[in-house]
Amino acid sequence: MIKEFKDFAMRGNVVDMAVGIIIGAAFGGIITSFVGDVLMPIIGLFLGGVDFSNQFLLLKDGATAGPYASLTAAKDAGAVTVAYGVLINTIVNFLIVAFALFMLIKGVNATKKQEAAAPPPPPAPSKEALLLTEIRDLLARR
């Protein structure tokens, strides 16, 4: 049973998948940071200084009555909120990751099409075929 598991785990597809998952998680962290720390502040600046990570809808006050300066303050007070700003950040994260994956898949497919379009070179003639060709050419000269 251990040998079967080892054979399964060491197959190329499983190892490639594991590497892909690890790289994907790291890529997701980079995109999350890019969206939260770079992209959304720029978009917020153009929209009049809006900080999307602190945009929320207050449904019910917490132990301390509002207004709350931030989403964190509202959650700390125990308020019930709808954090639509966090949702917007997550949607932007998804769109960037989806676009990056689309471009990656498009590149891989284009490479596969180029490989498939170029036929392999014909095999070199065998020694027998070369000898027969020489014999034919000699007989044709006579």
Secondary structure by P-SEA (a helix, b strand, c coil): caaaaaaaaacaaaaaaaaaaaaaaaaaaaaaaaaacccaaaaaaaacccccccbbbbccccccccccccaaaaaaacccccaaaaaaaaaaaaaaaaaaaaaaaaaaaaaaaaaaacccccccccaaaaaaaaaaaaaaac
